[in-house]
Amino acid sequence: MGLTRQYLRYGPAALFGLVVSARGNAAFVALRGERGRCVAVPACEHVFVWDTRKGEKVLILKGLKQEVSCLCPSPDGLHLAVGYEDGSIRVFNLLSGEANITFNGHKAAVTALQYDHLGGRLVSGSKDTDVIVWDVINESGLYRLRGHKDAVTQVLFLKEKNLLVTSGKDTLVKWWDLNTQHCFKTLVGHRTEVWGMALISEEKRLITGSADSELRVWDIAYIPEVKDPDEPESKKSKESSPGTEENTEEDETLELDESPEERLIKCSKAGSIMREGRDRIVTLATDRTGKILACHGTDAVLEVFSVLSEEEVQKKLEKKLKKAKKKAKQNSEEPERSVELSLQEEIQRVTNIRASSKIKSFDLSLSPKGELKIVLMLQNNIIESYNLNLSAQVPQAVRVSKITIGGHRSDVRTLAFSSDNIAVLSAAAESVKIWNRSTLQCIRTMDCEYALCSLFVPGDRQVIVGTKTGKLQLFDLASGSLMEALNAHEGAVWSIALSPDQRGFVTGGADKCVKFWEFELVKDESSVQKRLSVKHVRVLQLDEDVLCVRYSPNQKLLAVSLLDCTVKIFYVDTLKFFLSLYGHKLPVLCMDISYDGTLIATGSADRNVKIWGLDFGDCHRSLFAHDDSVMYLQFVAKSHLFFTAGKDSKIKQWDADKFEHIQTLEGHHQEVWCLALSPNGDYVVSASHDKSLRLWERTREPLVLEEEREMQREAEYEESVAKEEQPVVAGETQGETGLAGKKTIETIKAAERIMEAIELYREETAKLAEHKAICKAAGKEIPFPVNPILQAYGNITPSAYVLEVFRKVKSSELEESLLVLPFSYVPDLLRLFNEYIHLGSEVELLCRALLFLLKIHFGQITSNHMLVTVIENLKKTTISRVSEARDVLGFNMAGLQYLKREIEAKDEVTFFADATDRFEEKKRKRKKKEKMVLTVL
């Protein structure tokens, strides 16, 4: 195939202008062992770790394509679990910044993550209503728990018992026994969605927050396990008659059957605490110690509560009792026997913290000195951190830092490149920022009104911004000040275009006018030097609002897009009408004219892009470009290639000569409002509703359209695989629990690799038997041709190759890969497993695979007479090998515990020695002091 036209690929170069995404949650992480200083926040598909003290980004945990939806640091502070929009979970190492483990199990966004107190298990809840428990150490899924009817909002492990609590948008709070993997209790005391949940008072209380201003408090009591009545009693009491014995037993069984849920815990409503916020809870959480509880709604106020410990509660009760006795004495009444504390006294309001904007999430960290550090993630691209001194009489929150410089507060509506390709201008509703393209640092920030369009004045020393109120604002970049503001239009200034001779520009507004402006130098009375200004020269009055204006490169024609869905073309010198381009069903929001003035491309809210000839106004082609409005369109310098940006969050490149779609730049997660191409065509910068600015760079890599289409088809197939029906285990009904994993393209590929390895093993064993027969017949040794694959692995045996392939299957994908493996390969696998386990290699992995295969193919294996001996042999070898492995583990554990005791004993000795030394030192100092005093006297 001969190469047709070659294009160069544009690739992602950087993401900037973003401090924090409005999705997901903030979490304190311990970098370099320091807690409460660094905070991890979601930033589109990445996770940024900010140093709140310095306001610097210290680490970026790079994601793939999907947006981050949830974060959870591990208890040891070394890892961070990150949940994504597509349901995958990746566990990052905070020291190296690498993702070591990936879990695929959910079909929709991960909404809740939690580690158990040792950090060995991770539980995840999702929008797909499932809860999955993962084994972090073995890097595999343990089981899936089904029961919620809507998205899961919070998941919590209990330290003492092997229990799990989950809450959902289906108004339920469910208690799961993880030993038996079933839901044994459901709390139905909520009328609306349960948005948040927290455990306090050493897990004796549960607090839930829903759509009202009430925080419901539940008392948790652990029921000691009741002896099963069917169990034989070791010693029956001699006194009681056999008749009464039977009766009590019967009563006991009746009681147990009537209330089966009251077996592990008793959960009763203790009351409620009122919040000041009237709307729904967004986040409800405690710090690591459980002493501080905080929550916020959809507003800008964080409410902080303090939870009293048991000793503090006792002290309060004693005080209260004393008071009651005193009162009773005065009134000569009988003193009350018992006094109770109200909930409001046990959970006290500390203070309210008002942030500068709506809060999206927060995290708390209580230092040993009693200082509370709070970090807030705000909706408008800001991170704020506060300190709260709890020991003060009236605790007041003090704002310590605010990270804002790296981005705009609102969506960027206009972008522009300077003529030297180095500076990038971005403007939003409150400020204009100038960025250095190579370092991505913000060089200038200038306050402006709501910006809609912008340009660099030739010379790149000033910029002009058109605003929603109809003003033109002229800024000087050197001083960063507003030089002049003109009332240009009576409505919004929707578009601005520099004239090709660079002496002036043209603006189009919502007041149905197109105005022509020229640059001029004016002299102020106050200063000697002249400064740049603009003067209004001509006006073109039209019948409809003007949405976009563009000059042709020879400055003869002016294209104006109007609200009546047409584009009118006028002669610049006489302002006479030349052409009308009609065909779009909705208004044309953006357009551009090619460098040679032959083509004009228009992008509309009807999702189409039309390419027209400028000679006669004929439509060359209409392209269905995006799945939503086309927001921006611009030609690449000196070519007929152009870029479009759409509300479907995609940026696409097109060829206007061949009417071909060249490539799609995917990266933004929400609507793309605008883009700008550098004058040399090497860079594209785009701005989106997800608050991020992205830089794309033209690489030297050629792009072949056929290959691009092929890659697109492959990606579509891989996506469809994940959406297919999941494979089922024969004879199993859909119950409360299920397999943790899900079928993905990786699990299918892993199964294919296992199948190929078994086929190679079959072929090679057959060849080997054949070769032996030939050698026997010939009566001499004939050289055996070695398979190149086995040779590449260092001349290993075919069975060793199968084991090698097995080893390479990711631990988290093993079960799913075996589930899609056809049964015809299983007998060979079982024989091989017998061989491997006999040799004692990879016992743990093979036992896991073996037990899973037996579970899913139980019927077929037991009814197959050929496999009876294999299973018998497996039984013997497996039991002996597993007990060996267990013995080794037991010995190692005992050894480690011995070492631990030795170290602790040594530490105690050194501790006492240190204490004695310090005591002696103090004594010596005191004596010295006394001597000095005596000598002075």
Residue pairs with C-beta under 8 A, 6 or more apart in sequence:
1 706
3 702
3 704
4 705
5 655
5 658
6 702
6 703
6 704
7 641
7 653
7 655
7 662
7 663
7 702
7 703
7 705
8 698
8 699
8 700
8 701
8 702
8 703
9 663
9 698
9 699
9 701
9 702
9 703
10 653
10 663
10 665
10 684
10 696
10 697
10 698
10 699
11 696
11 697
11 699
11 701
12 665
12 667
12 694
12 695
12 696
12 697
13 683
13 695
13 696
13 697
14 440
14 694
14 695
15 43
15 44
15 46
15 667
15 692
15 693
15 694
15 695
16 406
16 407
16 435
16 440
16 692
16 693
16 694
16 695
17 406
17 407
17 408
17 412
17 426
17 433
17 435
17 687
17 691
17 692
17 693
18 43
18 44
18 48
18 381
18 406
18 407
18 690
18 691
18 692
18 693
19 41
19 43
19 48
19 50
19 381
19 382
19 383
19 403
19 404
19 406
19 407
20 26
20 41
20 42
20 43
20 48
20 377
20 378
20 381
20 382
20 383
21 41
21 42
21 43
21 44
21 67
21 68
21 690
21 691
22 360
22 379
22 691
23 42
23 67
23 68
23 69
23 360
24 41
24 42
24 68
24 69
24 70
24 71
24 361
25 42
25 70
25 71
25 283
25 360
25 361
25 363
25 377
26 39
26 40
26 41
26 71
26 361
26 362
26 363
26 375
26 376
26 377
26 383
27 39
27 40
27 41
27 71
27 72
27 73
27 80
27 363
28 35
28 36
28 38
28 39
28 40
28 73
28 363
28 364
28 365
28 373
28 375
29 38
29 39
29 40
29 49
29 73
29 77
29 80
29 94
30 38
30 73
30 77
30 94
31 37
31 38
31 49
31 58
31 59
31 94
33 77
35 77
35 365
35 367
36 365
36 367
36 373
37 51
37 52
37 53
38 49
38 50
38 51
38 52
38 58
38 59
39 49
39 50
39 52
39 363
39 375
39 383
39 385
40 47
40 48
40 49
40 61
40 71
40 73
40 80
41 47
41 48
41 49
41 50
41 71
41 377
41 383
42 48
42 67
42 68
42 69
42 71
43 60
43 68
43 692
44 63
44 67
44 68
44 667
44 668
44 669
44 690
44 692
45 63
45 64
45 65
45 66
45 67
45 68
45 84
45 667
45 669
46 60
46 61
46 62
46 63
46 68
47 60
47 61
47 63
47 68
47 71
47 80
47 82
47 92
48 57
48 59
48 60
49 57
49 58
49 59
49 60
49 61
49 94
50 56
50 57
50 58
50 383
50 403
51 57
51 58
52 375
52 383
52 385
52 400
52 401
52 403
53 400
53 401
55 401
55 403
55 405
57 406
59 94
59 97
60 97
61 80
61 82
61 92
61 97
61 99
62 97
63 82
63 84
63 90
65 666
65 667
66 84
66 85
66 86
66 88
67 84
67 85
67 669
67 690
68 82
68 83
68 84
68 85
69 83
69 84
69 85
69 109
69 110
69 111
70 82
70 83
70 110
70 111
70 112
70 113
70 124
71 80
71 81
71 82
71 83
71 113
72 80
72 81
72 83
72 113
72 114
72 115
72 122
73 79
73 80
73 81
73 94
73 115
74 80
74 81
74 91
74 115
74 119
74 136
75 115
75 117
75 118
75 119
76 119
77 94
78 93
78 94
78 95
79 91
79 92
79 93
79 94
79 100
79 119
79 136
80 91
80 92
80 94
81 89
81 90
81 91
81 92
81 113
81 115
81 122
82 89
82 90
82 91
82 92
83 89
83 109
83 110
83 111
83 113
83 124
83 126
84 90
84 109
84 110
85 109
85 669
86 109
87 104
87 105
87 106
87 107
87 108
87 109
87 110
87 126
87 128
87 742
88 102
88 103
88 104
88 106
88 110
89 102
89 103
89 104
89 105
89 106
89 110
89 113
89 122
89 124
89 134
90 99
90 101
90 102
90 103
91 99
91 100
91 101
91 102
91 103
91 122
91 136
92 98
92 99
92 100
93 99
93 100
101 136
101 139
101 812
102 810
102 812
103 122
103 124
103 132
103 134
103 141
103 740
103 812
104 741
104 742
104 744
104 746
104 812
104 813
105 124
105 130
105 132
105 134
105 141
105 144
105 740
105 741
105 742
106 124
106 126
106 127
106 128
106 130
106 132
106 742
107 126
107 128
107 722
107 723
107 742
108 126
108 127
108 128
108 151
109 126
109 127
110 124
110 125
110 126
111 125
111 126
111 127
111 151
111 152
111 153
112 124
112 125
112 126
112 152
112 153
112 154
112 155
112 166
113 122
113 123
113 124
113 125
113 155
114 122
114 123
114 155
114 156
114 157
115 121
115 122
115 136
115 157
116 122
116 123
116 157
116 159
117 157
117 159
119 136
120 135
120 136
120 137
121 133
121 134
121 135
121 136
121 142
121 157
122 133
122 134
122 136
123 131
123 132
123 133
123 134
123 155
123 157
123 164
124 131
124 132
124 134
124 155
125 131
125 148
125 151
125 152
125 153
125 154
125 155
125 166
125 168
126 132
126 151
126 152
127 151
127 152
128 151
129 146
129 148
129 149
129 150
129 151
129 152
129 168
129 170
130 144
130 145
130 146
130 148
130 152
131 144
131 145
131 146
131 147
131 148
131 152
131 155
131 164
131 166
131 176
132 141
132 142
132 143
132 144
132 145
132 740
133 141
133 142
133 143
133 145
133 164
133 178
133 740
134 140
134 141
134 142
134 740
134 812
135 141
135 142
138 811
139 810
139 811
139 812
140 740
140 811
140 812
140 814
140 815
141 739
141 740
141 741
141 812
141 815
142 740
143 181
143 737
143 738
143 739
143 740
144 737
144 738
144 739
144 740
145 164
145 166
145 176
145 181
145 183
145 736
145 737
146 734
146 735
146 736
146 737
146 738
147 166
147 174
147 176
147 183
147 186
147 736
148 166
148 168
148 170
148 172
148 174
149 168
149 170
149 172
150 168
150 169
150 170
150 193
151 168
151 169
152 166
152 167
152 168
153 167
153 168
153 169
153 193
153 194
153 195
153 196
153 197
154 166
154 167
154 194
154 196
154 197
155 164
155 165
155 166
156 164
156 165
156 166
156 197
156 198
156 199
157 163
157 164
158 164
158 165
158 199
158 203
159 203
160 203
160 222
161 222
161 264
161 265
162 177
162 178
162 179
163 175
163 176
163 177
163 178
163 264
163 265
164 175
164 176
164 178
165 173
165 174
165 175
165 176
165 197
165 199
165 206
166 173
166 174
166 176
167 173
167 174
167 194
167 195
167 196
167 197
167 208
168 174
168 193
168 194
169 193
169 194
169 195
170 193
171 188
171 190
171 191
171 192
171 193
171 194
171 210
172 186
172 187
172 188
172 190
172 194
173 186
173 187
173 190
173 194
173 197
173 206
173 208
174 183
174 185
174 186
174 187
175 183
175 184
175 185
175 186
175 187
175 264
175 265
175 267
176 182
176 183
176 184
177 184
177 264
181 736
181 737
182 736
182 737
183 736
184 260
184 261
184 263
184 264
185 261
185 264
185 265
185 267
186 261
187 208
187 218
187 267
189 216
189 218
189 269
190 208
190 210
190 216
191 210
191 212
192 210
192 211
192 212
192 280
193 210
193 211
193 280
194 208
194 209
194 210
195 209
195 210
195 211
195 280
195 281
195 282
195 284
196 208
196 209
196 281
196 282
196 283
196 284
196 285
196 295
197 206
197 207
197 208
197 209
197 284
198 206
198 207
198 284
198 285
198 286
198 293
199 205
199 206
199 207
199 286
199 290
200 206
200 207
200 286
200 290
200 293
200 307
200 347
201 290
201 307
201 309
201 310
201 346
202 290
202 310
203 220
204 219
204 220
204 221
205 217
205 218
205 219
205 220
205 270
206 217
206 218
206 220
206 267
207 215
207 216
207 217
207 218
207 273
207 284
207 293
208 215
208 216
208 218
208 284
209 215
209 216
209 275
209 280
209 281
209 284
209 295
210 216
210 280
210 281
211 279
211 280
211 281
212 280
213 274
213 275
213 276
213 277
213 278
213 279
214 272
214 273
214 274
214 275
215 272
215 273
215 274
215 275
215 281
215 284
215 295
216 269
216 272
217 269
217 270
217 271
217 272
217 273
217 343
217 347
218 267
218 268
218 269
218 270
219 267
219 268
219 269
219 270
220 265
220 266
220 267
221 265
221 266
221 267
221 268
222 264
222 265
222 266
223 262
223 263
223 264
223 265
223 266
225 263
226 252
226 256
226 263
229 249
229 252
229 253
229 256
236 245
256 263
270 343
271 342
271 343
272 343
273 305
273 343
273 344
273 347
275 281
275 295
275 297
275 303
276 301
276 303
276 352
277 296
277 297
277 299
277 301
277 303
278 297
279 297
279 298
279 299
280 297
280 298
281 295
281 296
281 297
282 296
282 297
282 298
282 359
282 360
282 361
283 295
283 296
283 359
283 361
283 362
284 293
284 294
284 295
285 293
285 294
285 295
285 362
285 363
285 364
286 292
286 293
286 294
286 307
286 364
287 364
287 365
287 366
287 372
288 365
288 366
289 366
290 307
291 306
291 307
291 309
291 366
292 304
292 305
292 306
292 307
292 350
292 364
292 366
292 372
292 390
293 304
293 305
293 306
293 307
293 347
294 302
294 303
294 304
294 305
294 362
294 364
294 374
295 302
295 303
296 302
296 303
296 359
296 362
298 358
299 358
299 359
300 354
300 355
300 356
300 357
300 358
300 359
300 378
301 352
301 353
301 354
301 355
301 359
302 352
302 353
302 355
302 359
302 362
302 374
302 376
303 349
303 352
304 349
304 350
304 351
304 352
304 353
304 372
304 374
304 388
304 397
305 347
305 348
305 349
305 350
306 347
306 348
306 350
306 390
307 346
307 347
308 316
308 345
308 346
308 347
308 348
313 341
313 346
316 341
316 345
317 339
317 341
320 339
320 341
321 339
324 335
324 336
324 339
325 335
328 334
328 335
328 336
329 335
350 388
350 390
350 395
351 388
351 395
351 396
351 397
353 374
353 376
353 386
353 388
353 397
355 376
355 378
355 384
356 378
356 382
356 384
356 402
357 378
357 379
357 380
357 382
357 409
358 378
358 379
358 380
359 376
359 377
359 378
359 379
360 377
360 378
360 379
361 376
361 377
362 374
362 375
362 376
362 377
363 374
363 375
364 372
364 373
364 374
365 372
365 373
366 372
366 373
367 373
370 389
370 390
370 391
371 387
371 388
371 389
371 390
372 387
372 388
372 389
372 390
373 385
373 386
373 387
373 388
374 385
374 386
374 387
374 388
374 397
375 383
375 384
375 385
375 386
376 383
376 384
376 385
376 386
377 383
378 384
380 409
380 410
381 404
381 407
381 408
381 409
381 691
382 402
382 403
382 404
382 409
383 402
383 403
384 399
384 401
384 402
384 403
385 399
385 400
385 401
385 402
386 397
386 398
386 399
386 400
387 397
387 398
387 400
388 395
388 396
388 397
388 398
389 395
389 396
405 442
405 445
406 442
407 691
408 426
408 428
408 430
408 431
408 433
408 691
409 428
409 429
409 430
409 431
410 428
410 429
410 430
411 428
411 429
411 673
411 687
411 688
411 689
411 691
412 426
412 427
412 428
412 673
412 674
412 687
412 688
412 693
413 427
413 428
413 429
413 450
413 451
413 452
413 673
413 674
413 687
414 425
414 426
414 427
414 451
414 452
414 453
414 454
414 465
414 674
415 424
415 425
415 426
415 427
415 454
415 674
415 675
415 676
415 685
415 686
415 687
415 693
416 424
416 425
416 454
416 455
416 456
416 463
416 676
417 423
417 424
417 425
417 437
417 456
417 676
417 677
417 678
417 679
417 683
417 685
418 424
418 425
418 456
418 460
419 456
419 458
419 460
419 679
420 460
421 437
421 678
421 679
421 680
421 682
421 683
422 436
422 437
422 438
423 434
423 435
423 436
423 437
423 443
423 456
423 460
424 434
424 435
424 436
424 437
424 676
424 685
424 693
425 432
425 433
425 434
425 435
425 454
425 456
425 463
426 432
426 433
426 435
426 685
426 687
426 693
427 433
427 448
427 451
427 454
427 465
428 451
429 450
429 451
430 447
430 448
430 450
431 445
431 446
431 447
431 448
432 444
432 445
432 446
432 448
432 451
432 454
432 463
432 465
432 475
433 442
433 444
433 445
433 446
434 442
434 443
434 444
434 463
434 477
435 441
435 442
435 443
435 693
436 443
437 678
437 683
437 685
437 695
440 695
444 477
444 480
445 480
446 475
446 480
446 481
446 482
447 482
448 465
448 467
448 473
448 475
448 482
449 467
449 468
449 469
449 471
449 473
450 467
450 468
450 469
451 465
451 466
451 467
451 468
452 466
452 467
452 468
452 492
452 493
452 494
453 465
453 466
453 493
453 494
453 495
453 496
453 507
454 463
454 464
454 465
454 466
454 496
455 463
455 464
455 496
455 497
455 498
455 505
456 462
456 463
457 463
457 464
457 474
457 519
457 532
458 498
458 502
458 519
460 477
461 476
461 477
461 478
462 474
462 475
462 476
462 477
462 483
462 532
463 474
463 475
463 477
464 472
464 473
464 474
464 475
464 496
464 505
464 534
465 472
465 473
465 475
466 472
466 488
466 493
466 494
466 495
466 496
466 507
467 473
467 492
467 493
468 492
468 493
469 492
470 487
470 488
470 489
470 490
470 491
470 492
470 493
470 509
470 510
470 511
471 485
471 486
471 487
471 488
471 493
472 485
472 486
472 488
472 493
472 507
472 517
472 534
473 482
473 484
473 485
474 482
474 483
474 484
474 485
474 486
474 532
474 533
474 534
475 481
475 482
475 483
476 483
483 531
483 532
483 533
484 533
484 534
486 534
486 536
488 507
488 509
488 515
488 517
488 536
489 507
489 509
489 510
489 511
489 513
489 515
490 509
490 510
490 511
491 509
491 510
491 511
491 545
492 509
492 510
493 507
493 508
493 509
494 508
494 509
494 510
494 545
494 546
494 547
494 548
495 507
495 508
495 546
495 547
495 548
495 549
496 505
496 506
496 507
496 508
496 549
497 505
497 506
497 507
497 549
497 550
497 551
498 505
498 551
499 505
499 506
499 551
499 555
500 551
500 552
500 553
500 554
500 555
501 555
503 518
503 519
504 516
504 517
504 518
504 519
504 534
504 537
505 517
505 534
506 514
506 515
506 516
506 517
506 549
506 551
506 558
507 514
507 515
507 517
507 549
508 514
508 515
508 546
508 547
508 548
508 549
508 560
509 515
509 545
509 546
510 545
510 546
511 545
512 541
512 542
512 543
512 544
512 545
512 546
513 539
513 540
513 541
513 542
513 546
514 539
514 540
514 542
514 546
514 549
514 558
514 560
515 536
515 538
515 539
515 540
516 536
516 537
516 538
516 539
516 540
517 534
517 535
517 536
517 537
518 534
518 535
518 537
519 532
519 533
519 534
520 532
520 533
520 534
520 535
521 530
521 531
521 532
521 533
522 530
522 531
522 532
522 533
523 529
523 530
523 531
524 531
538 575
540 558
540 560
540 570
540 575
542 560
542 562
542 568
543 562
543 564
544 562
544 563
544 564
545 562
545 563
546 560
546 561
546 562
547 561
547 562
547 563
547 587
547 588
547 589
548 559
548 560
548 561
548 588
548 589
548 590
548 591
549 558
549 559
549 560
549 561
550 558
550 559
550 591
550 592
550 593
550 600
551 557
551 558
551 559
551 572
551 593
552 558
552 559
552 593
552 597
552 614
553 593
553 595
553 596
553 597
554 597
555 572
556 571
556 572
556 573
556 597
557 569
557 570
557 571
557 572
557 578
557 593
557 597
557 614
558 569
558 570
558 571
558 572
559 567
559 568
559 569
559 591
559 593
559 600
560 567
560 568
560 569
560 570
561 567
561 587
561 588
561 589
561 590
561 591
561 602
562 568
562 587
562 588
563 587
564 587
565 582
565 584
565 585
565 586
565 587
565 588
565 604
566 580
566 581
566 582
566 584
566 588
567 580
567 581
567 582
567 588
567 591
567 600
567 602
568 577
568 579
568 580
568 581
569 577
569 578
569 579
569 580
569 581
569 600
569 614
569 617
570 576
570 577
570 578
571 578
579 614
579 616
579 617
580 617
581 600
581 602
581 610
581 612
581 617
581 619
583 610
583 619
583 622
584 602
584 604
584 606
584 608
584 610
585 604
585 606
586 604
586 605
586 606
586 629
587 604
587 605
588 602
588 603
588 604
589 603
589 604
589 605
589 629
589 630
589 631
589 632
590 602
590 603
590 630
590 631
590 632
590 633
590 644
591 600
591 601
591 602
591 603
591 633
592 600
592 601
592 633
592 634
592 635
592 642
593 599
593 600
593 614
593 635
594 600
594 601
594 635
594 640
594 642
594 656
595 635
595 637
595 638
595 639
597 614
598 613
598 614
598 615
599 611
599 612
599 613
599 614
599 620
599 640
599 656
600 611
600 612
600 614
601 609
601 610
601 611
601 612
601 633
601 635
601 642
601 654
601 656
602 609
602 610
602 612
602 633
603 609
603 625
603 630
603 631
603 632
603 633
603 644
604 610
604 629
604 630
605 629
605 630
606 629
607 624
607 625
607 626
607 627
607 628
607 629
607 630
607 646
608 622
608 623
608 624
608 625
608 630
609 622
609 623
609 625
609 630
609 633
609 644
609 654
610 619
610 621
610 622
610 623
611 619
611 620
611 621
611 622
611 623
611 656
611 659
612 618
612 619
612 620
613 620
620 656
620 659
621 659
623 654
623 659
623 661
625 644
625 646
625 652
625 654
626 644
626 646
626 647
626 648
626 650
626 652
627 646
627 648
627 650
628 646
628 647
628 648
628 671
629 646
629 647
630 644
630 645
630 646
631 645
631 646
631 647
631 671
631 672
631 673
631 674
632 643
632 644
632 645
632 672
632 673
632 674
632 675
633 642
633 643
633 644
633 645
634 642
634 643
634 675
634 676
634 677
635 641
635 642
635 656
635 677
636 642
636 643
636 677
636 681
637 677
637 679
637 680
637 681
638 681
639 681
640 655
640 656
640 657
641 653
641 654
641 655
641 656
641 662
642 653
642 654
642 656
643 651
643 652
643 653
643 654
643 675
643 677
643 684
644 651
644 652
644 654
645 651
645 672
645 673
645 674
645 675
645 686
646 652
646 671
646 672
647 671
647 672
648 671
649 666
649 668
649 669
649 670
649 671
649 672
649 688
650 664
650 665
650 666
650 668
650 672
651 664
651 665
651 667
651 668
651 672
651 675
651 684
651 686
651 696
652 661
652 662
652 663
652 664
652 665
653 661
653 662
653 663
653 664
653 665
654 660
654 661
654 662
655 662
660 705
662 703
662 705
662 708
663 703
663 708
665 684
665 686
665 696
667 694
668 686
668 688
668 690
668 692
668 694
669 688
669 690
670 688
670 689
670 690
671 688
671 689
672 686
672 687
672 688
672 689
673 687
673 688
673 689
674 686
674 687
675 684
675 685
675 686
675 687
676 684
676 685
676 686
677 683
677 684
678 684
678 685
681 698
682 697
682 698
683 695
683 696
683 697
683 698
684 695
684 696
685 693
685 694
685 695
685 696
686 693
686 694
686 696
687 693
688 694
717 745
718 745
721 743
721 744
721 745
721 748
722 742
722 743
722 744
722 745
724 743
726 742
726 743
727 743
727 816
727 819
727 820
729 739
729 819
729 855
729 856
730 856
730 857
730 859
731 858
731 859
739 815
739 816
739 819
740 815
741 747
741 812
741 813
741 815
741 816
742 816
743 816
743 819
743 820
744 813
744 816
746 810
746 813
747 813
747 816
747 817
747 819
747 820
748 817
748 820
750 809
750 810
750 813
750 814
750 817
751 817
751 818
751 820
751 821
753 805
753 808
753 809
754 802
754 805
754 806
754 809
754 817
754 818
754 821
754 825
754 829
755 821
755 822
755 825
756 805
757 801
757 802
757 804
757 805
757 806
758 802
758 825
758 828
758 829
760 787
760 789
760 790
760 798
760 801
761 798
761 799
761 801
761 802
761 828
761 832
762 828
764 787
764 790
764 798
765 798
767 784
768 784
771 782
771 784
774 782
775 781
775 782
786 795
787 798
789 801
790 796
790 797
790 798
790 801
793 800
793 801
793 804
796 804
799 832
799 835
799 836
802 829
802 832
803 832
803 836
803 841
803 842
806 842
806 845
806 846
806 849
807 842
807 845
809 817
814 845
814 848
814 849
814 852
815 852
818 849
818 852
818 853
818 856
819 856
823 857
823 860
826 853
826 857
826 860
826 861
827 864
827 866
827 867
827 870
829 849
829 853
830 850
830 853
830 861
830 867
830 870
830 871
830 874
831 870
833 846
833 849
833 850
833 874
834 870
834 873
834 874
834 877
836 842
836 846
837 843
837 846
837 847
837 850
837 874
837 877
837 878
837 881
838 877
838 881
840 881
840 884
843 881
843 882
843 885
844 885
847 878
847 882
850 874
850 878
853 861
854 861
861 867
861 871
